[in-house]
Amino acid sequence: MHIAPQYTREALNSHRGMQKASLEIDTQLPNINLQQYFGVAEALHRYFYRLDIADHQVRNNFRQCQRLLGMPLD
């Protein structure tokens, strides 16, 4: 949702909608590799509910999400 254009944000009310939007945004911003970051963030989201990821992977995924949020969009 951080980098989604306003028209896309309205479709981000489900996991499927977010995945579809990430595919579309990824084509518009190829220098970011949003699909990779979306997968990392989605794994963290699953972890929040299930605690099924090793601690080192949680830290790594969190760092990658921080990197994505700090990226310039141009």
Phi and psi restraints in degrees (range 20) as a CNS / XPLOR table:
assign (resid 1 and name C) (resid 2 and name N)
       (resid 2 and name CA) (resid 2 and name C) 1.0 -60.0 20.0 2
assign (resid 2 and name N) (resid 2 and name CA)
       (resid 2 and name C) (resid 3 and name N) 1.0 -38.5 20.0 2
assign (resid 2 and name C) (resid 3 and name N)
       (resid 3 and name CA) (resid 3 and name C) 1.0 -112.4 20.0 2
assign (resid 3 and name N) (resid 3 and name CA)
       (resid 3 and name C) (resid 4 and name N) 1.0 2.8 20.0 2
assign (resid 3 and name C) (resid 4 and name N)
       (resid 4 and name CA) (resid 4 and name C) 1.0 -71.1 20.0 2
assign (resid 4 and name N) (resid 4 and name CA)
       (resid 4 and name C) (resid 5 and name N) 1.0 136.4 20.0 2
assign (resid 4 and name C) (resid 5 and name N)
       (resid 5 and name CA) (resid 5 and name C) 1.0 -63.8 20.0 2
assign (resid 5 and name N) (resid 5 and name CA)
       (resid 5 and name C) (resid 6 and name N) 1.0 155.6 20.0 2
assign (resid 5 and name C) (resid 6 and name N)
       (resid 6 and name CA) (resid 6 and name C) 1.0 -53.6 20.0 2
assign (resid 6 and name N) (resid 6 and name CA)
       (resid 6 and name C) (resid 7 and name N) 1.0 -42.2 20.0 2
assign (resid 6 and name C) (resid 7 and name N)
       (resid 7 and name CA) (resid 7 and name C) 1.0 -66.7 20.0 2
assign (resid 7 and name N) (resid 7 and name CA)
       (resid 7 and name C) (resid 8 and name N) 1.0 -24.9 20.0 2
assign (resid 7 and name C) (resid 8 and name N)
       (resid 8 and name CA) (resid 8 and name C) 1.0 -84.3 20.0 2
assign (resid 8 and name N) (resid 8 and name CA)
       (resid 8 and name C) (resid 9 and name N) 1.0 -30.6 20.0 2
assign (resid 8 and name C) (resid 9 and name N)
       (resid 9 and name CA) (resid 9 and name C) 1.0 -57.1 20.0 2
assign (resid 9 and name N) (resid 9 and name CA)
       (resid 9 and name C) (resid 10 and name N) 1.0 -31.9 20.0 2
assign (resid 9 and name C) (resid 10 and name N)
       (resid 10 and name CA) (resid 10 and name C) 1.0 -64.3 20.0 2
assign (resid 10 and name N) (resid 10 and name CA)
       (resid 10 and name C) (resid 11 and name N) 1.0 -24.9 20.0 2
assign (resid 10 and name C) (resid 11 and name N)
       (resid 11 and name CA) (resid 11 and name C) 1.0 -89.9 20.0 2
assign (resid 11 and name N) (resid 11 and name CA)
       (resid 11 and name C) (resid 12 and name N) 1.0 3.8 20.0 2
assign (resid 11 and name C) (resid 12 and name N)
       (resid 12 and name CA) (resid 12 and name C) 1.0 -95.7 20.0 2
assign (resid 12 and name N) (resid 12 and name CA)
       (resid 12 and name C) (resid 13 and name N) 1.0 42.0 20.0 2
assign (resid 12 and name C) (resid 13 and name N)
       (resid 13 and name CA) (resid 13 and name C) 1.0 -102.1 20.0 2
assign (resid 13 and name N) (resid 13 and name CA)
       (resid 13 and name C) (resid 14 and name N) 1.0 9.8 20.0 2
assign (resid 13 and name C) (resid 14 and name N)
       (resid 14 and name CA) (resid 14 and name C) 1.0 -150.2 20.0 2
assign (resid 14 and name N) (resid 14 and name CA)
       (resid 14 and name C) (resid 15 and name N) 1.0 162.5 20.0 2
assign (resid 14 and name C) (resid 15 and name N)
       (resid 15 and name CA) (resid 15 and name C) 1.0 -61.4 20.0 2
assign (resid 15 and name N) (resid 15 and name CA)
       (resid 15 and name C) (resid 16 and name N) 1.0 -41.7 20.0 2
assign (resid 15 and name C) (resid 16 and name N)
       (resid 16 and name CA) (resid 16 and name C) 1.0 -63.4 20.0 2
assign (resid 16 and name N) (resid 16 and name CA)
       (resid 16 and name C) (resid 17 and name N) 1.0 -42.4 20.0 2
assign (resid 16 and name C) (resid 17 and name N)
       (resid 17 and name CA) (resid 17 and name C) 1.0 -63.3 20.0 2
assign (resid 17 and name N) (resid 17 and name CA)
       (resid 17 and name C) (resid 18 and name N) 1.0 -39.9 20.0 2
assign (resid 17 and name C) (resid 18 and name N)
       (resid 18 and name CA) (resid 18 and name C) 1.0 -67.4 20.0 2
assign (resid 18 and name N) (resid 18 and name CA)
       (resid 18 and name C) (resid 19 and name N) 1.0 -40.4 20.0 2
assign (resid 18 and name C) (resid 19 and name N)
       (resid 19 and name CA) (resid 19 and name C) 1.0 -65.4 20.0 2
assign (resid 19 and name N) (resid 19 and name CA)
       (resid 19 and name C) (resid 20 and name N) 1.0 -42.4 20.0 2
assign (resid 19 and name C) (resid 20 and name N)
       (resid 20 and name CA) (resid 20 and name C) 1.0 -62.8 20.0 2
assign (resid 20 and name N) (resid 20 and name CA)
       (resid 20 and name C) (resid 21 and name N) 1.0 -43.5 20.0 2
assign (resid 20 and name C) (resid 21 and name N)
       (resid 21 and name CA) (resid 21 and name C) 1.0 -65.3 20.0 2
assign (resid 21 and name N) (resid 21 and name CA)
       (resid 21 and name C) (resid 22 and name N) 1.0 -37.4 20.0 2
assign (resid 21 and name C) (resid 22 and name N)
       (resid 22 and name CA) (resid 22 and name C) 1.0 -65.3 20.0 2
assign (resid 22 and name N) (resid 22 and name CA)
       (resid 22 and name C) (resid 23 and name N) 1.0 -34.2 20.0 2
assign (resid 22 and name C) (resid 23 and name N)
       (resid 23 and name CA) (resid 23 and name C) 1.0 -63.2 20.0 2
assign (resid 23 and name N) (resid 23 and name CA)
       (resid 23 and name C) (resid 24 and name N) 1.0 -44.7 20.0 2
assign (resid 23 and name C) (resid 24 and name N)
       (resid 24 and name CA) (resid 24 and name C) 1.0 -65.9 20.0 2
assign (resid 24 and name N) (resid 24 and name CA)
       (resid 24 and name C) (resid 25 and name N) 1.0 -45.6 20.0 2
assign (resid 24 and name C) (resid 25 and name N)
       (resid 25 and name CA) (resid 25 and name C) 1.0 -65.9 20.0 2
assign (resid 25 and name N) (resid 25 and name CA)
       (resid 25 and name C) (resid 26 and name N) 1.0 -36.2 20.0 2
assign (resid 25 and name C) (resid 26 and name N)
       (resid 26 and name CA) (resid 26 and name C) 1.0 -59.7 20.0 2
assign (resid 26 and name N) (resid 26 and name CA)
       (resid 26 and name C) (resid 27 and name N) 1.0 -35.4 20.0 2
assign (resid 26 and name C) (resid 27 and name N)
       (resid 27 and name CA) (resid 27 and name C) 1.0 -71.7 20.0 2
assign (resid 27 and name N) (resid 27 and name CA)
       (resid 27 and name C) (resid 28 and name N) 1.0 -28.4 20.0 2
assign (resid 27 and name C) (resid 28 and name N)
       (resid 28 and name CA) (resid 28 and name C) 1.0 -83.5 20.0 2
assign (resid 28 and name N) (resid 28 and name CA)
       (resid 28 and name C) (resid 29 and name N) 1.0 -24.1 20.0 2
assign (resid 28 and name C) (resid 29 and name N)
       (resid 29 and name CA) (resid 29 and name C) 1.0 -128.1 20.0 2
assign (resid 29 and name N) (resid 29 and name CA)
       (resid 29 and name C) (resid 30 and name N) 1.0 67.4 20.0 2
assign (resid 29 and name C) (resid 30 and name N)
       (resid 30 and name CA) (resid 30 and name C) 1.0 -65.6 20.0 2
assign (resid 30 and name N) (resid 30 and name CA)
       (resid 30 and name C) (resid 31 and name N) 1.0 -17.9 20.0 2
assign (resid 30 and name C) (resid 31 and name N)
       (resid 31 and name CA) (resid 31 and name C) 1.0 -76.7 20.0 2
assign (resid 31 and name N) (resid 31 and name CA)
       (resid 31 and name C) (resid 32 and name N) 1.0 -7.0 20.0 2
assign (resid 31 and name C) (resid 32 and name N)
       (resid 32 and name CA) (resid 32 and name C) 1.0 -95.7 20.0 2
assign (resid 32 and name N) (resid 32 and name CA)
       (resid 32 and name C) (resid 33 and name N) 1.0 -32.3 20.0 2
assign (resid 32 and name C) (resid 33 and name N)
       (resid 33 and name CA) (resid 33 and name C) 1.0 61.1 20.0 2
assign (resid 33 and name N) (resid 33 and name CA)
       (resid 33 and name C) (resid 34 and name N) 1.0 56.5 20.0 2
assign (resid 33 and name C) (resid 34 and name N)
       (resid 34 and name CA) (resid 34 and name C) 1.0 -60.7 20.0 2
assign (resid 34 and name N) (resid 34 and name CA)
       (resid 34 and name C) (resid 35 and name N) 1.0 -32.5 20.0 2
assign (resid 34 and name C) (resid 35 and name N)
       (resid 35 and name CA) (resid 35 and name C) 1.0 -59.5 20.0 2
assign (resid 35 and name N) (resid 35 and name CA)
       (resid 35 and name C) (resid 36 and name N) 1.0 -40.9 20.0 2
assign (resid 35 and name C) (resid 36 and name N)
       (resid 36 and name CA) (resid 36 and name C) 1.0 -62.9 20.0 2
assign (resid 36 and name N) (resid 36 and name CA)
       (resid 36 and name C) (resid 37 and name N) 1.0 -49.1 20.0 2
assign (resid 36 and name C) (resid 37 and name N)
       (resid 37 and name CA) (resid 37 and name C) 1.0 -65.9 20.0 2
assign (resid 37 and name N) (resid 37 and name CA)
       (resid 37 and name C) (resid 38 and name N) 1.0 -36.3 20.0 2
assign (resid 37 and name C) (resid 38 and name N)
       (resid 38 and name CA) (resid 38 and name C) 1.0 -62.2 20.0 2
assign (resid 38 and name N) (resid 38 and name CA)
       (resid 38 and name C) (resid 39 and name N) 1.0 -42.6 20.0 2
assign (resid 38 and name C) (resid 39 and name N)
       (resid 39 and name CA) (resid 39 and name C) 1.0 -62.1 20.0 2
assign (resid 39 and name N) (resid 39 and name CA)
       (resid 39 and name C) (resid 40 and name N) 1.0 -40.4 20.0 2
assign (resid 39 and name C) (resid 40 and name N)
       (resid 40 and name CA) (resid 40 and name C) 1.0 -64.4 20.0 2
assign (resid 40 and name N) (resid 40 and name CA)
       (resid 40 and name C) (resid 41 and name N) 1.0 -47.0 20.0 2
assign (resid 40 and name C) (resid 41 and name N)
       (resid 41 and name CA) (resid 41 and name C) 1.0 -65.7 20.0 2
assign (resid 41 and name N) (resid 41 and name CA)
       (resid 41 and name C) (resid 42 and name N) 1.0 -38.4 20.0 2
assign (resid 41 and name C) (resid 42 and name N)
       (resid 42 and name CA) (resid 42 and name C) 1.0 -64.2 20.0 2
assign (resid 42 and name N) (resid 42 and name CA)
       (resid 42 and name C) (resid 43 and name N) 1.0 -37.5 20.0 2
assign (resid 42 and name C) (resid 43 and name N)
       (resid 43 and name CA) (resid 43 and name C) 1.0 -63.7 20.0 2
assign (resid 43 and name N) (resid 43 and name CA)
       (resid 43 and name C) (resid 44 and name N) 1.0 -40.5 20.0 2
assign (resid 43 and name C) (resid 44 and name N)
       (resid 44 and name CA) (resid 44 and name C) 1.0 -63.9 20.0 2
assign (resid 44 and name N) (resid 44 and name CA)
       (resid 44 and name C) (resid 45 and name N) 1.0 -37.7 20.0 2
assign (resid 44 and name C) (resid 45 and name N)
       (resid 45 and name CA) (resid 45 and name C) 1.0 -63.4 20.0 2
assign (resid 45 and name N) (resid 45 and name CA)
       (resid 45 and name C) (resid 46 and name N) 1.0 -44.3 20.0 2
assign (resid 45 and name C) (resid 46 and name N)
       (resid 46 and name CA) (resid 46 and name C) 1.0 -61.9 20.0 2
assign (resid 46 and name N) (resid 46 and name CA)
       (resid 46 and name C) (resid 47 and name N) 1.0 -41.7 20.0 2
assign (resid 46 and name C) (resid 47 and name N)
       (resid 47 and name CA) (resid 47 and name C) 1.0 -58.8 20.0 2
assign (resid 47 and name N) (resid 47 and name CA)
       (resid 47 and name C) (resid 48 and name N) 1.0 -38.2 20.0 2
assign (resid 47 and name C) (resid 48 and name N)
       (resid 48 and name CA) (resid 48 and name C) 1.0 -55.9 20.0 2
assign (resid 48 and name N) (resid 48 and name CA)
       (resid 48 and name C) (resid 49 and name N) 1.0 -35.8 20.0 2
assign (resid 48 and name C) (resid 49 and name N)
       (resid 49 and name CA) (resid 49 and name C) 1.0 -92.9 20.0 2
assign (resid 49 and name N) (resid 49 and name CA)
       (resid 49 and name C) (resid 50 and name N) 1.0 -30.0 20.0 2
assign (resid 49 and name C) (resid 50 and name N)
       (resid 50 and name CA) (resid 50 and name C) 1.0 -116.9 20.0 2
assign (resid 50 and name N) (resid 50 and name CA)
       (resid 50 and name C) (resid 51 and name N) 1.0 -17.4 20.0 2
assign (resid 50 and name C) (resid 51 and name N)
       (resid 51 and name CA) (resid 51 and name C) 1.0 53.8 20.0 2
assign (resid 51 and name N) (resid 51 and name CA)
       (resid 51 and name C) (resid 52 and name N) 1.0 44.7 20.0 2
assign (resid 51 and name C) (resid 52 and name N)
       (resid 52 and name CA) (resid 52 and name C) 1.0 -108.0 20.0 2
assign (resid 52 and name N) (resid 52 and name CA)
       (resid 52 and name C) (resid 53 and name N) 1.0 21.1 20.0 2
assign (resid 52 and name C) (resid 53 and name N)
       (resid 53 and name CA) (resid 53 and name C) 1.0 -123.7 20.0 2
assign (resid 53 and name N) (resid 53 and name CA)
       (resid 53 and name C) (resid 54 and name N) 1.0 142.4 20.0 2
assign (resid 53 and name C) (resid 54 and name N)
       (resid 54 and name CA) (resid 54 and name C) 1.0 -62.3 20.0 2
assign (resid 54 and name N) (resid 54 and name CA)
       (resid 54 and name C) (resid 55 and name N) 1.0 148.4 20.0 2
assign (resid 54 and name C) (resid 55 and name N)
       (resid 55 and name CA) (resid 55 and name C) 1.0 -55.1 20.0 2
assign (resid 55 and name N) (resid 55 and name CA)
       (resid 55 and name C) (resid 56 and name N) 1.0 -42.1 20.0 2
assign (resid 55 and name C) (resid 56 and name N)
       (resid 56 and name CA) (resid 56 and name C) 1.0 -65.0 20.0 2
assign (resid 56 and name N) (resid 56 and name CA)
       (resid 56 and name C) (resid 57 and name N) 1.0 -32.7 20.0 2
assign (resid 56 and name C) (resid 57 and name N)
       (resid 57 and name CA) (resid 57 and name C) 1.0 -71.3 20.0 2
assign (resid 57 and name N) (resid 57 and name CA)
       (resid 57 and name C) (resid 58 and name N) 1.0 -36.9 20.0 2
assign (resid 57 and name C) (resid 58 and name N)
       (resid 58 and name CA) (resid 58 and name C) 1.0 -60.9 20.0 2
assign (resid 58 and name N) (resid 58 and name CA)
       (resid 58 and name C) (resid 59 and name N) 1.0 -46.4 20.0 2
assign (resid 58 and name C) (resid 59 and name N)
       (resid 59 and name CA) (resid 59 and name C) 1.0 -61.3 20.0 2
assign (resid 59 and name N) (resid 59 and name CA)
       (resid 59 and name C) (resid 60 and name N) 1.0 -44.1 20.0 2
assign (resid 59 and name C) (resid 60 and name N)
       (resid 60 and name CA) (resid 60 and name C) 1.0 -62.9 20.0 2
assign (resid 60 and name N) (resid 60 and name CA)
       (resid 60 and name C) (resid 61 and name N) 1.0 -46.2 20.0 2
assign (resid 60 and name C) (resid 61 and name N)
       (resid 61 and name CA) (resid 61 and name C) 1.0 -63.1 20.0 2
assign (resid 61 and name N) (resid 61 and name CA)
       (resid 61 and name C) (resid 62 and name N) 1.0 -39.9 20.0 2
assign (resid 61 and name C) (resid 62 and name N)
       (resid 62 and name CA) (resid 62 and name C) 1.0 -62.6 20.0 2
assign (resid 62 and name N) (resid 62 and name CA)
       (resid 62 and name C) (resid 63 and name N) 1.0 -42.9 20.0 2
assign (resid 62 and name C) (resid 63 and name N)
       (resid 63 and name CA) (resid 63 and name C) 1.0 -62.3 20.0 2
assign (resid 63 and name N) (resid 63 and name CA)
       (resid 63 and name C) (resid 64 and name N) 1.0 -40.1 20.0 2
assign (resid 63 and name C) (resid 64 and name N)
       (resid 64 and name CA) (resid 64 and name C) 1.0 -64.8 20.0 2
assign (resid 64 and name N) (resid 64 and name CA)
       (resid 64 and name C) (resid 65 and name N) 1.0 -39.4 20.0 2
assign (resid 64 and name C) (resid 65 and name N)
       (resid 65 and name CA) (resid 65 and name C) 1.0 -65.4 20.0 2
assign (resid 65 and name N) (resid 65 and name CA)
       (resid 65 and name C) (resid 66 and name N) 1.0 -39.2 20.0 2
assign (resid 65 and name C) (resid 66 and name N)
       (resid 66 and name CA) (resid 66 and name C) 1.0 -61.4 20.0 2
assign (resid 66 and name N) (resid 66 and name CA)
       (resid 66 and name C) (resid 67 and name N) 1.0 -40.5 20.0 2
assign (resid 66 and name C) (resid 67 and name N)
       (resid 67 and name CA) (resid 67 and name C) 1.0 -61.9 20.0 2
assign (resid 67 and name N) (resid 67 and name CA)
       (resid 67 and name C) (resid 68 and name N) 1.0 -44.7 20.0 2
assign (resid 67 and name C) (resid 68 and name N)
       (resid 68 and name CA) (resid 68 and name C) 1.0 -60.4 20.0 2
assign (resid 68 and name N) (resid 68 and name CA)
       (resid 68 and name C) (resid 69 and name N) 1.0 -45.9 20.0 2
assign (resid 68 and name C) (resid 69 and name N)
       (resid 69 and name CA) (resid 69 and name C) 1.0 -66.5 20.0 2
assign (resid 69 and name N) (resid 69 and name CA)
       (resid 69 and name C) (resid 70 and name N) 1.0 -22.7 20.0 2
assign (resid 69 and name C) (resid 70 and name N)
       (resid 70 and name CA) (resid 70 and name C) 1.0 -92.6 20.0 2
assign (resid 70 and name N) (resid 70 and name CA)
       (resid 70 and name C) (resid 71 and name N) 1.0 -1.7 20.0 2
assign (resid 70 and name C) (resid 71 and name N)
       (resid 71 and name CA) (resid 71 and name C) 1.0 -74.7 20.0 2
assign (resid 71 and name N) (resid 71 and name CA)
       (resid 71 and name C) (resid 72 and name N) 1.0 139.6 20.0 2
assign (resid 71 and name C) (resid 72 and name N)
       (resid 72 and name CA) (resid 72 and name C) 1.0 -70.5 20.0 2
assign (resid 72 and name N) (resid 72 and name CA)
       (resid 72 and name C) (resid 73 and name N) 1.0 146.6 20.0 2
assign (resid 72 and name C) (resid 73 and name N)
       (resid 73 and name CA) (resid 73 and name C) 1.0 -95.7 20.0 2
assign (resid 73 and name N) (resid 73 and name CA)
       (resid 73 and name C) (resid 74 and name N) 1.0 5.0 20.0 2
